Amino acid sequence: MRSRDEIKAFIRTGIPSGSSIVERAVKFAEFAHDGQVDKGGHKYMEHVSAVGKEAARRYQDDNLTAIAYLHDVVEDGGFTISDLMMWFPPVVWKVVEILTRKKSEDREVYIERVSENLLAAKVKLVDLDNNMDLARISSPRQSDYDRQDRYAMERAKILDAVIHMERHMNEQETKSDRYAELFMEA
């Protein structure tokens, strides 16, 4: 995890002016996860990139894509929500805040909270899909299969919530920035 001094220096000098929201999100993620590895021993950024690229493909929405790249920068990368507030619109940093599991938060409470926000739920679905891919682990153990089972149950709960929320929205709402606000507290 990055130190506060490293993060402050990055914020001062590491973000190209004029970059798009997705380009900024990728830079934040690359910086936050540099040197980190996942449970399979792969560079953690491979997971983050896979989630970001799949969110871009699946949803074709720059806000969702940026959120996908940023989904772990607070929890695992040392950034704060205040850091994100300087560079991203509220729709992005508020959803990243929802996706950030608090240190003492029960996993079920966390999944319930994520399930209450359409954007957070959509990004978490992509994250879980990638996390459930055991091909990333050369010799899966029982604990990996148990985690995969837990992720599958969480995914089903979140997917039900997304279907319910989208069912109660009209097509125009789902194609605009307004849809983000419909399931977000101010």
N, C-alpha and C positions, 0 to 999 in steps of 0.2 A: 504494500500500500504506500502511496506517495506521501511525503511529508507536506505540511502546510507551506513551508518555504518553497518547495519544488512546485507546488500547485500555484502559488502566487506568482512565481516567475513565469510559469507556463501561461497563465492568464494575461500577464503583461506583454509577453513576447511570442507566444506560440500559436496564435490564431491569426491567419491571414485576413486582412481587411477585404471586404467585399465577398467573402466566402458565403456559400449558401448554408441554409440551416442544416442540411444533411452533411455537407463538408465539415462544418464546425463540429457536429456530433461525432463524426468519424475521428477527427483530430483529438477531441476530448477522450474518446474511448481508447484510442491508440496510446495516448499518454497515460491514462489511468491504469491500463492493463499491461503496460510494457513490463516484460519479465515475469508475468504471472503464468501459471500453468493450471490446466484443469485436472479432473480426476484421472484422466487417461494419460496424463503427462504431456499433452499437447499445449501449444501456446493458447492462453485463454482468449486472446483476440480472435482466434479461429472461430470459437463459439459465438462471440459477439458479432463478428462479420457475417456468420451464417444467419444469425437472427435478424440482423439489419437487412441483409439482401433478401431474405425470405419475406420479411415485412414489406419491403419495397415491391416485390413481385406480387404478393398476395393482395395488398391493400392499395397500392399506387397512390400513396398519400405521403407527402414530405414530412408532416408532423409525426405520423406513426413511424416512419422510417427513422427519423431523428430519435424518437423515444426508444425505439428498439436498440439503436446503437448505444444510447445512454443508460439502458435499463439497470446496469450494475455499477455505474461510475461512483455513486454515493456509497452503496453498501460495501463494495469491494475495492474501490479505487481511491478513496480518500477525499473526493470532492464533497462539497456541501451543497444543499439546495441554493443557498445564497450565491455560490459560485455560478451555478447554472442560471440564476435570475439575471445575471449581467449579460448573458449571451443568447438566451433563448426566450421565446414568448411564453406567457403563463400556461398556455395549453400544453407545452412541452414539459416545463419544469414541475408543474403540478402533478402531471401523470407520472413522471419519474419519482416524485415524492411518494405517490401511492404505491408504486412498484418496489420501493425500498423497504425491505422488511426491517423492522426495528429490532434491536439486539435481544430484548427480552420478550418479543412478541411470539405468541403461540402460532404455529404454522396454520392451523385452521382459521384463526382470527385473521391472519394475513390473507389467506386465500379468499375469505369472505369479503374483506375490504377491496381486494383487487376485482372481485366479481361484481362490485357495485358501480364500477366505472367502465364504460364501453371501451375507451381507448386502452386503458390499463389491461382490461381483460383480453383484448385482441393481441396486444404485444405479449402478454403472458402465455397465450396459447402457442405463439411461435416459439417462445423461449422453452416451454415445456416440450414441444415437439422435438426440438433440437436436443434437449437434455435427455429425452427418452431413447435416443439413438445409441444403443449399446455398442455399435460398431466403432465408436470412438475409444472404447476400452478394450485393450488387447486380450485380457483374460478376466472377463467379468466374474465377480464373486456373488455370493448370495445377497450381500448387502446392496449390490448394484441392482439385482433383480427386484429386491424389496423396494428400493427407491423408485425404480421404474413403475412398479405397481402403484405406489403412492402418487406418483406424477400422473398416471393414467386416471386415477380417481379424481384428482384435482382438476385435470383437464376436462373431464366430463362435467364437473360442476361449473367450471368457468364457461364452457361451451353452451351449456343450458342457459346461463345468464346472458350471454351474448345474443343467443337466438331470441330470448324473451325481450331484451331491450330493442333489438332491431325490428321485431314484430310490431312494436308499438311506435315505430317511427315511420314517417313517410319517406319516399325515395329522395325528395329534395333535401330533407334533413340529413340523410346519410351521406349525401354528396357534398356537404358544405362544412365549413369550420364550426357551424352552430351545433353539429352533433356532438362535438367534444364537450360543449358547455351543458348539454342536456343532462349529463350524468356526472357533473362535477360541482362540488361546493365552491362558492366564491372565496 
